[in-house]
Each structure stands twice: as C-alpha cells, then as structure tokens.
C-alpha cells in the first residue's frame, strides 16, 4: 500500500513470506502493490494502533497493526472504514513474515456489508 514497495525491501528479510487475504502467498512488497492495483483505484491506511505482543530472547518480535482502509474501488466509488489487521513477525529488526486481513473481499462480494461495518464504532 505504500508508495514505494522497492524502498520497503530495506525492512524485510530475504526469506519474507506474506500471507495475503484469500490465502495468497507473496514474497516481495511489490507483489502486494501489484495485487492492490487490481483491487483498488487507490487505497490508504488509517492506523488505529500498533501492539508489540511478543518478544523472545532470539530477537523475534510479533507486532500487530490495526486500523481501517480508505480509498476508491476500481470503478472510482469511494470507501472508508474497511477494517484491517496486519501481523508482522520481525527477527533482528527485519520483517520475516506478514499476515494481512481486511474486509475488502466481503465488501466486494456483498456491498450491503460495507454500510453495516461503517456504522459500527
């Protein structure tokens, strides 16, 4: 989702594994950017919070970032309030794994769900 997936490579391990919504497996931030080009005209994140939930003695950390997505669908229709959760596994300061969940697939399948989610605090 970032504007520079190539620069993001400075923060990832050479053996990065990304599990994206729908069971898609990716290994490079540019793959995520390319997938998002198919799903959205544009998209950005509103961070609600970031939590370090585990840290081990071997330099591994687990971090969750939660918030909402906003942007426009490929047809230009705007959206906001699309909930997401990103889970990162870091080792020695580099991202080795990422899991991505959000409401996009559900909203695309049943647009009436979009309003229901936007109405919730």
Phi and psi in degrees as a GROMACS rama.xvg file:
@    title "Ramachandran Plot"
@    xaxis  label "Phi"
@    yaxis  label "Psi"
@TYPE xy
-69.8995  159.087  UNK-2
-73.3268  -11.1123  UNK-3
-140.56  78.2232  UNK-4
-63.734  -24.0722  UNK-5
-69.2158  -44.6421  UNK-6
-64.9758  -27.8814  UNK-7
-63.421  -22.1417  UNK-8
-59.2469  -22.382  UNK-9
-65.7979  -16.343  UNK-10
-109.028  6.92889  UNK-11
-120.163  154.189  UNK-12
-76.8672  154.166  UNK-13
-64.194  -20.1582  UNK-14
-108.124  30.9286  UNK-15
-54.911  137.937  UNK-16
-127.85  124.726  UNK-17
-113.628  124.236  UNK-18
-102.237  109.075  UNK-19
-97.4851  164.284  UNK-20
-49.3785  144.887  UNK-21
80.1529  11.2869  UNK-22
78.083  14.8849  UNK-23
-74.1533  135.052  UNK-24
-109.036  129.883  UNK-25
-131.373  163.685  UNK-26
-132.777  3.8962  UNK-27
-150.671  141.423  UNK-28
-55.8969  -29.6488  UNK-29
-65.5346  -29.7447  UNK-30
-63.784  -39.9295  UNK-31
-64.4702  -44.0602  UNK-32
-61.8416  -42.1069  UNK-33
-65.0527  -41.293  UNK-34
-63.062  -44.8107  UNK-35
-63.5318  -28.852  UNK-36
-62.847  -28.9362  UNK-37
-79.4492  -30.8774  UNK-38
-90.4006  -31.059  UNK-39
-132.651  148.246  UNK-40
-69.0358  -40.5581  UNK-41
-162.09  156.533  UNK-42
-154.074  144.143  UNK-43
-139.173  165.865  UNK-44
-111.854  143.788  UNK-45
-110.422  109.117  UNK-46
-71.742  128.868  UNK-47
-92.8031  -46.1405  UNK-48
-167.829  161.634  UNK-49
-129.535  128.747  UNK-50
-124.192  128.185  UNK-51
-85.8213  114.749  UNK-52
-107.295  -14.5897  UNK-53
-157.289  143.719  UNK-54
-145.333  131.097  UNK-55
-112.528  169.258  UNK-56
-70.4733  -13.277  UNK-57
-93.0326  12.9148  UNK-58
87.6537  9.38603  UNK-59
-92.9344  135.867  UNK-60
-130.668  147.353  UNK-61
-117.709  125.978  UNK-62
-128.076  135.36  UNK-63
-112.388  137.135  UNK-64
-122.246  127.056  UNK-65
-125.844  153.849  UNK-66
173.113  -150.405  UNK-67
-133.212  152.321  UNK-68
-99.0478  148.842  UNK-69
-141.694  154.402  UNK-70
164.029  -142.607  UNK-71
-142.862  142.261  UNK-72
-71.5179  168.527  UNK-73
-54.4016  -29.0412  UNK-74
-83.2154  2.37482  UNK-75
93.4337  -7.08148  UNK-76
-65.9666  124.382  UNK-77
-74.231  155.146  UNK-78
-145.459  159.357  UNK-79
-157.866  166.306  UNK-80
80.8063  13.1674  UNK-81
-78.0611  106.734  UNK-82
-68.3413  143.446  UNK-83
-140.225  157.052  UNK-84
-136.052  127.07  UNK-85
-116.02  129.493  UNK-86
-114.199  125.988  UNK-87
-115.412  139.421  UNK-88
-112.37  120.946  UNK-89
-113.042  142.593  UNK-90
-133.411  123.584  UNK-91
53.112  38.6024  UNK-92
82.9656  0.15123  UNK-93
-112.882  145.324  UNK-94
-76.0622  122.246  UNK-95
-105.555  -21.2554  UNK-96
-152.254  149.727  UNK-97
-145.918  134.837  UNK-98
-118.244  133.54  UNK-99
-123.178  125.904  UNK-100
-130.563  142.703  UNK-101
-160.104  173.934  UNK-102
-82.9015  -3.65655  UNK-103
-54.2558  -48.9489  UNK-104
-60.5966  -43.8765  UNK-105
-62.7203  -42.3149  UNK-106
-65.8072  -38.2105  UNK-107
-67.9125  -35.6014  UNK-108
-72.596  -37.395  UNK-109
-141.787  88.8858  UNK-110
-56.5504  -21.2755  UNK-111
-64.9518  -24.6774  UNK-112
-67.7817  -26.3202  UNK-113
-58.8036  -47.3878  UNK-114
-66.0987  -39.841  UNK-115
-60.4506  -41.7421  UNK-116
-71.5785  -41.0824  UNK-117
-64.4405  -27.4615  UNK-118
-76.4288  -17.3327  UNK-119
-85.1096  143.163  UNK-120
